Amino acid sequence: MLLSAEAFTQDIEIEVDDCGPLGRGELGVVFSLKPHGSGVSYFAKGPAMEVCMNLTRAKRVIGYEEPYCKNYQPVHPQECSYIKVFVIKDYIFE
């Protein structure tokens, strides 16, 4: 039996501090986590206006992280060591 790469990922729950547009193809968003100034940032897929609105309105966001260079070509090879993509699975608004 073959397992997908997603079978090995672990969902995490995050709180978003700030969000803005990113111009890297389908990765339209860059956002940072609470607490403010924590230094943790992610790229995410989708149109910035829609995704940022949901990310900043949600109390929590559920998803998983994956290395940027798993599916994308870096501008510089060092990006592989510090850029991560957050794959959004669900928004919790309550």
HELIX and SHEET records of a PDB file:
HELIX    1   1 ALA A    5  PHE A    8  5                                   4    
HELIX    2   2 ALA A   48  ARG A   57  1                                  10    
HELIX    3   3 TYR A   68  LYS A   70  5                                   3    
HELIX    4   4 GLU A   79  TYR A   82  1                                   4    
SHEET    1   A 3 ILE A  12  ILE A  14  0                                        
SHEET    2   A 3 ARG A  60  PRO A  67 -1                                        
SHEET    3   A 3 LYS A  84  ILE A  92 -1                                        
SHEET    1   B 3 VAL A  16  ARG A  24  0                                        
SHEET    2   B 3 LEU A  27  LEU A  33 -1                                        
SHEET    3   B 3 SER A  41  LYS A  45 -1                                        
END                                                                             
